[in-house]
């Protein structure tokens, strides 16, 4: 997954019936251990998110979200 600040990130829920979590990527943090993202979630909280294979989708800034 390649993303940059300003892109949106969508994380699918692990629970059936729970809506996906969405937010804006504020910072890309690259290290030898992998890439993680500082994200401002739509609920206003900020966290550092370390995606796992298949756990998240990114949408470039200004692009339409997948349906």
PDB file of N, H, CA, C and O in Angstrom:
ATOM      1  N   UNK A   1       0.852  -1.168   0.000  1.00  0.00           N
ATOM      2  CA  UNK A   1       0.000   0.000   0.000  1.00  0.00           C
ATOM      3  C   UNK A   1       0.899   1.231   0.000  1.00  0.00           C
ATOM      4  O   UNK A   1       1.749   1.385   0.876  1.00  0.00           O
ATOM      5  N   UNK A   2       0.710   2.097  -0.974  1.00  0.00           N
ATOM      6  H   UNK A   2       0.020   1.972  -1.686  1.00  0.00           H
ATOM      7  CA  UNK A   2       1.459   3.335  -1.058  1.00  0.00           C
ATOM      8  C   UNK A   2       0.493   4.495  -0.855  1.00  0.00           C
ATOM      9  O   UNK A   2      -0.514   4.596  -1.555  1.00  0.00           O
ATOM     10  N   UNK A   3       0.789   5.351   0.078  1.00  0.00           N
ATOM     11  H   UNK A   3       1.608   5.269   0.646  1.00  0.00           H
ATOM     12  CA  UNK A   3      -0.087   6.478   0.363  1.00  0.00           C
ATOM     13  C   UNK A   3       0.762   7.692   0.693  1.00  0.00           C
ATOM     14  O   UNK A   3       1.960   7.579   0.951  1.00  0.00           O
ATOM     15  N   UNK A   4       0.123   8.853   0.682  1.00  0.00           N
ATOM     16  H   UNK A   4      -0.850   8.945   0.473  1.00  0.00           H
ATOM     17  CA  UNK A   4       0.819  10.086   1.042  1.00  0.00           C
ATOM     18  C   UNK A   4      -0.116  10.954   1.874  1.00  0.00           C
ATOM     19  O   UNK A   4      -1.326  10.731   1.873  1.00  0.00           O
ATOM     20  N   UNK A   5       0.426  11.939   2.585  1.00  0.00           N
ATOM     21  H   UNK A   5       1.409  12.120   2.586  1.00  0.00           H
ATOM     22  CA  UNK A   5      -0.434  12.810   3.384  1.00  0.00           C
ATOM     23  C   UNK A   5      -1.542  13.426   2.529  1.00  0.00           C
ATOM     24  O   UNK A   5      -1.319  13.839   1.391  1.00  0.00           O
ATOM     25  N   UNK A   6      -2.723  13.473   3.102  1.00  0.00           N
ATOM     26  H   UNK A   6      -2.905  13.137   4.026  1.00  0.00           H
ATOM     27  CA  UNK A   6      -3.894  13.989   2.398  1.00  0.00           C
ATOM     28  C   UNK A   6      -4.780  12.900   1.828  1.00  0.00           C
ATOM     29  O   UNK A   6      -5.967  13.127   1.592  1.00  0.00           O
ATOM     30  N   UNK A   7      -4.213  11.704   1.602  1.00  0.00           N
ATOM     31  H   UNK A   7      -3.249  11.520   1.794  1.00  0.00           H
ATOM     32  CA  UNK A   7      -5.013  10.575   1.119  1.00  0.00           C
ATOM     33  C   UNK A   7      -5.951  10.111   2.229  1.00  0.00           C
ATOM     34  O   UNK A   7      -5.709  10.368   3.408  1.00  0.00           O
ATOM     35  N   UNK A   8      -7.018   9.428   1.840  1.00  0.00           N
ATOM     36  H   UNK A   8      -7.214   9.219   0.882  1.00  0.00           H
ATOM     37  CA  UNK A   8      -7.960   8.837   2.787  1.00  0.00           C
ATOM     38  C   UNK A   8      -7.596   7.373   2.987  1.00  0.00           C
ATOM     39  O   UNK A   8      -7.085   6.724   2.075  1.00  0.00           O
ATOM     40  N   UNK A   9      -7.859   6.861   4.171  1.00  0.00           N
ATOM     41  H   UNK A   9      -8.274   7.388   4.912  1.00  0.00           H
ATOM     42  CA  UNK A   9      -7.643   5.447   4.454  1.00  0.00           C
ATOM     43  C   UNK A   9      -8.956   4.868   4.974  1.00  0.00           C
ATOM     44  O   UNK A   9      -9.643   5.481   5.790  1.00  0.00           O
ATOM     45  N   UNK A  10      -9.281   3.692   4.492  1.00  0.00           N
ATOM     46  H   UNK A  10      -8.723   3.194   3.829  1.00  0.00           H
ATOM     47  CA  UNK A  10     -10.504   2.997   4.887  1.00  0.00           C
ATOM     48  C   UNK A  10     -10.094   1.629   5.429  1.00  0.00           C
ATOM     49  O   UNK A  10      -9.440   0.845   4.741  1.00  0.00           O
ATOM     50  N   UNK A  11     -10.485   1.360   6.660  1.00  0.00           N
ATOM     51  H   UNK A  11     -11.017   1.998   7.219  1.00  0.00           H
ATOM     52  CA  UNK A  11     -10.131   0.104   7.324  1.00  0.00           C
ATOM     53  C   UNK A  11     -11.407  -0.676   7.583  1.00  0.00           C
ATOM     54  O   UNK A  11     -12.305  -0.202   8.278  1.00  0.00           O
ATOM     55  N   UNK A  12     -11.481  -1.867   7.023  1.00  0.00           N
ATOM     56  H   UNK A  12     -10.751  -2.252   6.458  1.00  0.00           H
ATOM     57  CA  UNK A  12     -12.657  -2.722   7.213  1.00  0.00           C
ATOM     58  C   UNK A  12     -12.715  -3.216   8.655  1.00  0.00           C
ATOM     59  O   UNK A  12     -11.684  -3.474   9.275  1.00  0.00           O
ATOM     60  N   UNK A  13     -13.921  -3.342   9.175  1.00  0.00           N
ATOM     61  H   UNK A  13     -14.759  -3.132   8.671  1.00  0.00           H
ATOM     62  CA  UNK A  13     -14.133  -3.833  10.534  1.00  0.00           C
ATOM     63  C   UNK A  13     -13.934  -5.340  10.588  1.00  0.00           C
ATOM     64  O   UNK A  13     -14.180  -6.046   9.610  1.00  0.00           O
ATOM     65  N   UNK A  14     -13.492  -5.818  11.725  1.00  0.00           N
ATOM     66  H   UNK A  14     -13.291  -5.244  12.519  1.00  0.00           H
ATOM     67  CA  UNK A  14     -13.367  -7.261  11.928  1.00  0.00           C
ATOM     68  C   UNK A  14     -14.665  -7.857  12.453  1.00  0.00           C
ATOM     69  O   UNK A  14     -14.783  -9.076  12.577  1.00  0.00           O
ATOM     70  N   UNK A  15     -15.649  -6.997  12.767  1.00  0.00           N
ATOM     71  H   UNK A  15     -15.553  -6.007  12.666  1.00  0.00           H
ATOM     72  CA  UNK A  15     -16.937  -7.457  13.268  1.00  0.00           C
ATOM     73  C   UNK A  15     -18.006  -7.333  12.189  1.00  0.00           C
ATOM     74  O   UNK A  15     -18.062  -6.338  11.466  1.00  0.00           O
ATOM     75  N   UNK A  16     -18.837  -8.333  12.091  1.00  0.00           N
ATOM     76  H   UNK A  16     -18.792  -9.141  12.679  1.00  0.00           H
ATOM     77  CA  UNK A  16     -19.929  -8.314  11.127  1.00  0.00           C
ATOM     78  C   UNK A  16     -20.914  -7.210  11.510  1.00  0.00           C
ATOM     79  O   UNK A  16     -21.292  -7.073  12.674  1.00  0.00           O
ATOM     80  N   UNK A  17     -21.317  -6.433  10.521  1.00  0.00           N
ATOM     81  H   UNK A  17     -21.010  -6.543   9.576  1.00  0.00           H
ATOM     82  CA  UNK A  17     -22.311  -5.387  10.742  1.00  0.00           C
ATOM     83  C   UNK A  17     -21.762  -4.065  11.221  1.00  0.00           C
ATOM     84  O   UNK A  17     -22.514  -3.096  11.325  1.00  0.00           O
ATOM     85  N   UNK A  18     -20.463  -3.989  11.520  1.00  0.00           N
ATOM     86  H   UNK A  18     -19.852  -4.776  11.435  1.00  0.00           H
ATOM     87  CA  UNK A  18     -19.858  -2.736  11.967  1.00  0.00           C
ATOM     88  C   UNK A  18     -19.282  -2.006  10.755  1.00  0.00           C
ATOM     89  O   UNK A  18     -18.637  -2.614   9.900  1.00  0.00           O
ATOM     90  N   UNK A  19     -19.523  -0.707  10.693  1.00  0.00           N
ATOM     91  H   UNK A  19     -20.047  -0.214  11.387  1.00  0.00           H
ATOM     92  CA  UNK A  19     -19.081   0.098   9.553  1.00  0.00           C
ATOM     93  C   UNK A  19     -17.553   0.201   9.496  1.00  0.00           C
ATOM     94  O   UNK A  19     -16.885   0.124  10.527  1.00  0.00           O
ATOM     95  N   UNK A  20     -17.002   0.374   8.290  1.00  0.00           N
ATOM     96  H   UNK A  20     -17.544   0.436   7.452  1.00  0.00           H
ATOM     97  CA  UNK A  20     -15.563   0.575   8.166  1.00  0.00           C
ATOM     98  C   UNK A  20     -15.141   1.873   8.859  1.00  0.00           C
ATOM     99  O   UNK A  20     -15.949   2.787   9.023  1.00  0.00           O
ATOM    100  N   UNK A  21     -13.900   1.942   9.252  1.00  0.00           N
ATOM    101  H   UNK A  21     -13.244   1.200   9.119  1.00  0.00           H
ATOM    102  CA  UNK A  21     -13.338   3.143   9.874  1.00  0.00           C
ATOM    103  C   UNK A  21     -12.627   3.932   8.794  1.00  0.00           C
ATOM    104  O   UNK A  21     -11.896   3.360   7.985  1.00  0.00           O
ATOM    105  N   UNK A  22     -12.834   5.253   8.771  1.00  0.00           N
ATOM    106  H   UNK A  22     -13.428   5.718   9.428  1.00  0.00           H
ATOM    107  CA  UNK A  22     -12.213   6.083   7.741  1.00  0.00           C
ATOM    108  C   UNK A  22     -11.503   7.269   8.365  1.00  0.00           C
ATOM    109  O   UNK A  22     -11.891   7.756   9.426  1.00  0.00           O
ATOM    110  N   UNK A  23     -10.449   7.731   7.685  1.00  0.00           N
ATOM    111  H   UNK A  23     -10.133   7.335   6.822  1.00  0.00           H
ATOM    112  CA  UNK A  23      -9.725   8.893   8.164  1.00  0.00           C
ATOM    113  C   UNK A  23      -8.797   9.458   7.108  1.00  0.00           C
ATOM    114  O   UNK A  23      -8.697   8.933   5.999  1.00  0.00           O
ATOM    115  N   UNK A  24      -8.118  10.541   7.470  1.00  0.00           N
ATOM    116  H   UNK A  24      -8.199  10.968   8.370  1.00  0.00           H
ATOM    117  CA  UNK A  24      -7.169  11.206   6.576  1.00  0.00           C
ATOM    118  C   UNK A  24      -5.751  10.913   7.047  1.00  0.00           C
ATOM    119  O   UNK A  24      -5.449  11.025   8.235  1.00  0.00           O
ATOM    120  N   UNK A  25      -4.889  10.540   6.122  1.00  0.00           N
ATOM    121  H   UNK A  25      -5.134  10.449   5.156  1.00  0.00           H
ATOM    122  CA  UNK A  25      -3.489  10.303   6.447  1.00  0.00           C
ATOM    123  C   UNK A  25      -2.808  11.655   6.611  1.00  0.00           C
ATOM    124  O   UNK A  25      -2.812  12.486   5.703  1.00  0.00           O
ATOM    125  N   UNK A  26      -2.219  11.859   7.799  1.00  0.00           N
ATOM    126  H   UNK A  26      -2.216  11.184   8.536  1.00  0.00           H
ATOM    127  CA  UNK A  26      -1.526  13.108   8.089  1.00  0.00           C
ATOM    128  C   UNK A  26      -0.029  13.008   7.855  1.00  0.00           C
ATOM    129  O   UNK A  26       0.621  13.989   7.492  1.00  0.00           O
ATOM    130  N   UNK A  27       0.518  11.803   8.069  1.00  0.00           N
ATOM    131  H   UNK A  27      -0.009  11.006   8.363  1.00  0.00           H
ATOM    132  CA  UNK A  27       1.968  11.612   7.964  1.00  0.00           C
ATOM    133  C   UNK A  27       2.273  10.167   7.614  1.00  0.00           C
ATOM    134  O   UNK A  27       1.613   9.249   8.100  1.00  0.00           O
ATOM    135  N   UNK A  28       3.269   9.967   6.774  1.00  0.00           N
ATOM    136  H   UNK A  28       3.806  10.713   6.379  1.00  0.00           H
ATOM    137  CA  UNK A  28       3.765   8.636   6.437  1.00  0.00           C
ATOM    138  C   UNK A  28       5.069   8.445   7.194  1.00  0.00           C
ATOM    139  O   UNK A  28       5.991   9.248   7.049  1.00  0.00           O
ATOM    140  N   UNK A  29       5.158   7.399   7.996  1.00  0.00           N
ATOM    141  H   UNK A  29       4.410   6.747   8.114  1.00  0.00           H
ATOM    142  CA  UNK A  29       6.333   7.131   8.824  1.00  0.00           C
ATOM    143  C   UNK A  29       6.980   5.849   8.318  1.00  0.00           C
ATOM    144  O   UNK A  29       6.474   4.753   8.561  1.00  0.00           O
ATOM    145  N   UNK A  30       8.099   5.990   7.614  1.00  0.00           N
ATOM    146  H   UNK A  30       8.510   6.881   7.417  1.00  0.00           H
ATOM    147  CA  UNK A  30       8.801   4.829   7.059  1.00  0.00           C
ATOM    148  C   UNK A  30       9.961   4.448   7.976  1.00  0.00           C
ATOM    149  O   UNK A  30      10.675   5.309   8.492  1.00  0.00           O
ATOM    150  N   UNK A  31      10.133   3.138   8.166  1.00  0.00           N
ATOM    151  H   UNK A  31       9.554   2.439   7.747  1.00  0.00           H
ATOM    152  CA  UNK A  31      11.248   2.631   8.966  1.00  0.00           C
ATOM    153  C   UNK A  31      11.638   1.258   8.422  1.00  0.00           C
ATOM    154  O   UNK A  31      10.985   0.724   7.525  1.00  0.00           O
ATOM    155  N   UNK A  32      12.694   0.705   8.969  1.00  0.00           N
ATOM    156  H   UNK A  32      13.224   1.139   9.698  1.00  0.00           H
ATOM    157  CA  UNK A  32      13.140  -0.621   8.548  1.00  0.00           C
ATOM    158  C   UNK A  32      12.092  -1.686   8.874  1.00  0.00           C
ATOM    159  O   UNK A  32      12.028  -2.721   8.211  1.00  0.00           O
ATOM    160  N   UNK A  33      11.283  -1.434   9.882  1.00  0.00           N
ATOM    161  H   UNK A  33      11.336  -0.593  10.420  1.00  0.00           H
ATOM    162  CA  UNK A  33      10.250  -2.393  10.293  1.00  0.00           C
ATOM    163  C   UNK A  33       8.987  -2.299   9.446  1.00  0.00           C
ATOM    164  O   UNK A  33       8.102  -3.145   9.572  1.00  0.00           O
ATOM    165  N   UNK A  34       8.887  -1.295   8.592  1.00  0.00           N
ATOM    166  H   UNK A  34       9.606  -0.608   8.490  1.00  0.00           H
ATOM    167  CA  UNK A  34       7.710  -1.136   7.745  1.00  0.00           C
ATOM    168  C   UNK A  34       7.193   0.288   7.770  1.00  0.00           C
ATOM    169  O   UNK A  34       7.765   1.161   8.422  1.00  0.00           O
ATOM    170  N   UNK A  35       6.116   0.508   7.058  1.00  0.00           N
ATOM    171  H   UNK A  35       5.652  -0.201   6.528  1.00  0.00           H
ATOM    172  CA  UNK A  35       5.526   1.835   6.967  1.00  0.00           C
ATOM    173  C   UNK A  35       4.282   1.898   7.826  1.00  0.00           C
ATOM    174  O   UNK A  35       3.462   0.979   7.825  1.00  0.00           O
ATOM    175  N   UNK A  36       4.148   2.987   8.556  1.00  0.00           N
ATOM    176  H   UNK A  36       4.814   3.733   8.557  1.00  0.00           H
ATOM    177  CA  UNK A  36       2.931   3.229   9.320  1.00  0.00           C
ATOM    178  C   UNK A  36       2.457   4.640   9.019  1.00  0.00           C
ATOM    179  O   UNK A  36       3.182   5.439   8.427  1.00  0.00           O
ATOM    180  N   UNK A  37       1.242   4.934   9.431  1.00  0.00           N
ATOM    181  H   UNK A  37       0.654   4.284   9.912  1.00  0.00           H
ATOM    182  CA  UNK A  37       0.619   6.200   9.079  1.00  0.00           C
ATOM    183  C   UNK A  37       0.043   6.866  10.316  1.00  0.00           C
ATOM    184  O   UNK A  37      -0.564   6.208  11.160  1.00  0.00           O
ATOM    185  N   UNK A  38       0.236   8.181  10.421  1.00  0.00           N
ATOM    186  H   UNK A  38       0.729   8.716   9.735  1.00  0.00           H
ATOM    187  CA  UNK A  38      -0.476   8.948  11.434  1.00  0.00           C
ATOM    188  C   UNK A  38      -1.779   9.376  10.778  1.00  0.00           C
ATOM    189  O   UNK A  38      -1.772  10.021   9.730  1.00  0.00           O
ATOM    190  N   UNK A  39      -2.897   9.016  11.398  1.00  0.00           N
ATOM    191  H   UNK A  39      -2.903   8.493  12.250  1.00  0.00           H
ATOM    192  CA  UNK A  39      -4.215   9.197  10.795  1.00  0.00           C
ATOM    193  C   UNK A  39      -5.123  10.006  11.723  1.00  0.00           C
ATOM    194  O   UNK A  39      -5.162   9.768  12.930  1.00  0.00           O
ATOM    195  N   UNK A  40      -5.853  10.964  11.145  1.00  0.00           N
ATOM    196  H   UNK A  40      -5.822  11.157  10.165  1.00  0.00           H
ATOM    197  CA  UNK A  40      -6.943  11.632  11.863  1.00  0.00           C
ATOM    198  C   UNK A  40      -8.223  10.962  11.401  1.00  0.00           C
ATOM    199  O   UNK A  40      -8.664  11.149  10.267  1.00  0.00           O
ATOM    200  N   UNK A  41      -8.818  10.176  12.300  1.00  0.00           N
ATOM    201  H   UNK A  41      -8.459  10.024  13.221  1.00  0.00           H
ATOM    202  CA  UNK A  41     -10.031   9.442  11.979  1.00  0.00           C
ATOM    203  C   UNK A  41     -11.218  10.395  11.921  1.00  0.00           C
ATOM    204  O   UNK A  41     -11.173  11.482  12.497  1.00  0.00           O
ATOM    205  N   UNK A  42     -12.276   9.992  11.232  1.00  0.00           N
ATOM    206  H   UNK A  42     -12.313   9.109  10.765  1.00  0.00           H
ATOM    207  CA  UNK A  42     -13.454  10.841  11.067  1.00  0.00           C
ATOM    208  C   UNK A  42     -14.110  11.213  12.393  1.00  0.00           C
ATOM    209  O   UNK A  42     -14.857  12.190  12.453  1.00  0.00           O
ATOM    210  N   UNK A  43     -13.845  10.451  13.459  1.00  0.00           N
ATOM    211  H   UNK A  43     -13.238   9.658  13.410  1.00  0.00           H
ATOM    212  CA  UNK A  43     -14.407  10.799  14.770  1.00  0.00           C
ATOM    213  C   UNK A  43     -13.557  11.832  15.502  1.00  0.00           C
ATOM    214  O   UNK A  43     -13.880  12.213  16.627  1.00  0.00           O
ATOM    215  N   UNK A  44     -12.455  12.296  14.865  1.00  0.00           N
ATOM    216  H   UNK A  44     -12.192  11.986  13.951  1.00  0.00           H
ATOM    217  CA  UNK A  44     -11.615  13.335  15.443  1.00  0.00           C
ATOM    218  C   UNK A  44     -10.368  12.845  16.153  1.00  0.00           C
ATOM    219  O   UNK A  44      -9.474  13.642  16.436  1.00  0.00           O
ATOM    220  N   UNK A  45     -10.284  11.557  16.447  1.00  0.00           N
ATOM    221  H   UNK A  45     -11.011  10.910  16.217  1.00  0.00           H
ATOM    222  CA  UNK A  45      -9.108  11.006  17.118  1.00  0.00           C
ATOM    223  C   UNK A  45      -7.947  10.858  16.135  1.00  0.00           C
ATOM    224  O   UNK A  45      -8.151  10.654  14.939  1.00  0.00           O
ATOM    225  N   UNK A  46      -6.726  10.964  16.663  1.00  0.00           N
ATOM    226  H   UNK A  46      -6.560  11.129  17.636  1.00  0.00           H
ATOM    227  CA  UNK A  46      -5.532  10.701  15.860  1.00  0.00           C
ATOM    228  C   UNK A  46      -4.800   9.513  16.454  1.00  0.00           C
ATOM    229  O   UNK A  46      -4.638   9.408  17.670  1.00  0.00           O
ATOM    230  N   UNK A  47      -4.354   8.608  15.569  1.00  0.00           N
ATOM    231  H   UNK A  47      -4.485   8.693  14.581  1.00  0.00           H
ATOM    232  CA  UNK A  47      -3.573   7.458  16.001  1.00  0.00           C
ATOM    233  C   UNK A  47      -2.492   7.162  14.966  1.00  0.00           C
ATOM    234  O   UNK A  47      -2.521   7.673  13.847  1.00  0.00           O
ATOM    235  N   UNK A  48      -1.547   6.333  15.364  1.00  0.00           N
ATOM    236  H   UNK A  48      -1.523   5.917  16.273  1.00  0.00           H
ATOM    237  CA  UNK A  48      -0.581   5.786  14.424  1.00  0.00           C
ATOM    238  C   UNK A  48      -1.099   4.413  14.037  1.00  0.00           C
ATOM    239  O   UNK A  48      -1.367   3.574  14.898  1.00  0.00           O
ATOM    240  N   UNK A  49      -1.239   4.190  12.735  1.00  0.00           N
ATOM    241  H   UNK A  49      -1.021   4.871  12.037  1.00  0.00           H
ATOM    242  CA  UNK A  49      -1.838   2.955  12.228  1.00  0.00           C
ATOM    243  C   UNK A  49      -0.801   2.198  11.410  1.00  0.00           C
ATOM    244  O   UNK A  49      -0.168   2.763  10.518  1.00  0.00           O
ATOM    245  N   UNK A  50      -0.634   0.930  11.715  1.00  0.00           N
ATOM    246  H   UNK A  50      -1.148   0.471  12.440  1.00  0.00           H
ATOM    247  CA  UNK A  50       0.298   0.057  11.016  1.00  0.00           C
ATOM    248  C   UNK A  50      -0.533  -0.987  10.280  1.00  0.00           C
ATOM    249  O   UNK A  50      -0.931  -1.985  10.880  1.00  0.00           O
ATOM    250  N   UNK A  51      -0.805  -0.778   8.988  1.00  0.00           N
ATOM    251  H   UNK A  51      -0.482   0.033   8.500  1.00  0.00           H
ATOM    252  CA  UNK A  51      -1.703  -1.701   8.275  1.00  0.00           C
ATOM    253  C   UNK A  51      -1.086  -3.085   8.071  1.00  0.00           C
ATOM    254  O   UNK A  51       0.128  -3.231   7.927  1.00  0.00           O
ATOM    255  N   UNK A  52      -1.948  -4.082   8.064  1.00  0.00           N
ATOM    256  H   UNK A  52      -2.934  -3.964   8.181  1.00  0.00           H
ATOM    257  CA  UNK A  52      -1.560  -5.456   7.762  1.00  0.00           C
ATOM    258  C   UNK A  52      -2.121  -5.801   6.393  1.00  0.00           C
ATOM    259  O   UNK A  52      -3.015  -5.110   5.905  1.00  0.00           O
ATOM    260  N   UNK A  53      -1.631  -6.825   5.780  1.00  0.00           N
ATOM    261  H   UNK A  53      -0.904  -7.387   6.176  1.00  0.00           H
ATOM    262  CA  UNK A  53      -2.052  -7.218   4.436  1.00  0.00           C
ATOM    263  C   UNK A  53      -3.571  -7.340   4.346  1.00  0.00           C
ATOM    264  O   UNK A  53      -4.191  -8.106   5.083  1.00  0.00           O
ATOM    265  N   UNK A  54      -4.152  -6.577   3.436  1.00  0.00           N
ATOM    266  H   UNK A  54      -3.648  -5.955   2.837  1.00  0.00           H
ATOM    267  CA  UNK A  54      -5.578  -6.662   3.188  1.00  0.00           C
ATOM    268  C   UNK A  54      -6.458  -5.953   4.195  1.00  0.00           C
ATOM    269  O   UNK A  54      -7.682  -6.028   4.089  1.00  0.00           O
ATOM    270  N   UNK A  55      -5.878  -5.263   5.176  1.00  0.00           N
ATOM    271  H   UNK A  55      -4.883  -5.202   5.263  1.00  0.00           H
ATOM    272  CA  UNK A  55      -6.700  -4.648   6.220  1.00  0.00           C
ATOM    273  C   UNK A  55      -7.185  -3.245   5.883  1.00  0.00           C
ATOM    274  O   UNK A  55      -8.115  -2.742   6.514  1.00  0.00           O
ATOM    275  N   UNK A  56      -6.560  -2.606   4.887  1.00  0.00           N
ATOM    276  H   UNK A  56      -5.805  -3.015   4.374  1.00  0.00           H
ATOM    277  CA  UNK A  56      -6.915  -1.213   4.604  1.00  0.00           C
ATOM    278  C   UNK A  56      -6.838  -0.916   3.109  1.00  0.00           C
ATOM    279  O   UNK A  56      -6.144  -1.589   2.346  1.00  0.00           O
ATOM    280  N   UNK A  57      -7.580   0.118   2.727  1.00  0.00           N
ATOM    281  H   UNK A  57      -8.144   0.665   3.346  1.00  0.00           H
ATOM    282  CA  UNK A  57      -7.577   0.622   1.356  1.00  0.00           C
ATOM    283  C   UNK A  57      -7.289   2.110   1.427  1.00  0.00           C
ATOM    284  O   UNK A  57      -7.791   2.792   2.320  1.00  0.00           O
ATOM    285  N   UNK A  58      -6.494   2.623   0.506  1.00  0.00           N
ATOM    286  H   UNK A  58      -6.087   2.069  -0.220  1.00  0.00           H
ATOM    287  CA  UNK A  58      -6.278   4.063   0.458  1.00  0.00           C
ATOM    288  C   UNK A  58      -6.947   4.645  -0.777  1.00  0.00           C
ATOM    289  O   UNK A  58      -7.053   3.995  -1.817  1.00  0.00           O
ATOM    290  N   UNK A  59      -7.394   5.885  -0.633  1.00  0.00           N
ATOM    291  H   UNK A  59      -7.308   6.413   0.212  1.00  0.00           H
ATOM    292  CA  UNK A  59      -8.029   6.611  -1.715  1.00  0.00           C
ATOM    293  C   UNK A  59      -7.242   7.909  -1.882  1.00  0.00           C
ATOM    294  O   UNK A  59      -7.166   8.700  -0.942  1.00  0.00           O
ATOM    295  N   UNK A  60      -6.649   8.152  -3.069  1.00  0.00           N
ATOM    296  H   UNK A  60      -6.710   7.510  -3.833  1.00  0.00           H
ATOM    297  CA  UNK A  60      -5.859   9.373  -3.253  1.00  0.00           C
ATOM    298  C   UNK A  60      -6.685  10.631  -2.962  1.00  0.00           C
ATOM    299  O   UNK A  60      -7.892  10.662  -3.200  1.00  0.00           O
ATOM    300  N   UNK A  61      -6.027  11.646  -2.455  1.00  0.00           N
ATOM    301  H   UNK A  61      -5.046  11.621  -2.262  1.00  0.00           H
ATOM    302  CA  UNK A  61      -6.693  12.915  -2.161  1.00  0.00           C
ATOM    303  C   UNK A  61      -7.403  13.413  -3.423  1.00  0.00           C
ATOM    304  O   UNK A  61      -6.819  13.412  -4.506  1.00  0.00           O
ATOM    305  N   UNK A  62      -8.636  13.828  -3.284  1.00  0.00           N
ATOM    306  H   UNK A  62      -9.110  13.828  -2.403  1.00  0.00           H
ATOM    307  CA  UNK A  62      -9.412  14.352  -4.399  1.00  0.00           C
ATOM    308  C   UNK A  62     -10.113  13.297  -5.239  1.00  0.00           C
ATOM    309  O   UNK A  62     -10.934  13.644  -6.088  1.00  0.00           O
ATOM    310  N   UNK A  63      -9.816  12.024  -5.030  1.00  0.00           N
ATOM    311  H   UNK A  63      -9.149  11.742  -4.341  1.00  0.00           H
ATOM    312  CA  UNK A  63     -10.458  10.950  -5.813  1.00  0.00           C
ATOM    313  C   UNK A  63     -11.763  10.550  -5.130  1.00  0.00           C
ATOM    314  O   UNK A  63     -11.965  10.805  -3.943  1.00  0.00           O
ATOM    315  N   UNK A  64     -12.629   9.929  -5.894  1.00  0.00           N
ATOM    316  H   UNK A  64     -12.464   9.722  -6.858  1.00  0.00           H
ATOM    317  CA  UNK A  64     -13.885   9.424  -5.340  1.00  0.00           C
ATOM    318  C   UNK A  64     -13.621   8.139  -4.574  1.00  0.00           C
ATOM    319  O   UNK A  64     -12.785   7.326  -4.968  1.00  0.00           O
ATOM    320  N   UNK A  65     -14.336   7.967  -3.487  1.00  0.00           N
ATOM    321  H   UNK A  65     -15.016   8.627  -3.166  1.00  0.00           H
ATOM    322  CA  UNK A  65     -14.211   6.743  -2.673  1.00  0.00           C
ATOM    323  C   UNK A  65     -14.859   5.584  -3.404  1.00  0.00           C
ATOM    324  O   UNK A  65     -15.814   5.773  -4.156  1.00  0.00           O
ATOM    325  N   UNK A  66     -14.337   4.370  -3.182  1.00  0.00           N
ATOM    326  H   UNK A  66     -13.561   4.216  -2.571  1.00  0.00           H
ATOM    327  CA  UNK A  66     -14.974   3.200  -3.797  1.00  0.00           C
ATOM    328  C   UNK A  66     -16.370   3.004  -3.243  1.00  0.00           C
ATOM    329  O   UNK A  66     -16.634   3.292  -2.076  1.00  0.00           O
ATOM    330  N   UNK A  67     -17.265   2.511  -4.089  1.00  0.00           N
ATOM    331  H   UNK A  67     -17.051   2.277  -5.038  1.00  0.00           H
ATOM    332  CA  UNK A  67     -18.657   2.299  -3.660  1.00  0.00           C
ATOM    333  C   UNK A  67     -18.802   1.101  -2.787  1.00  0.00           C
ATOM    334  O   UNK A  67     -19.908   0.790  -2.345  1.00  0.00           O
TER     335      UNK A  67
END
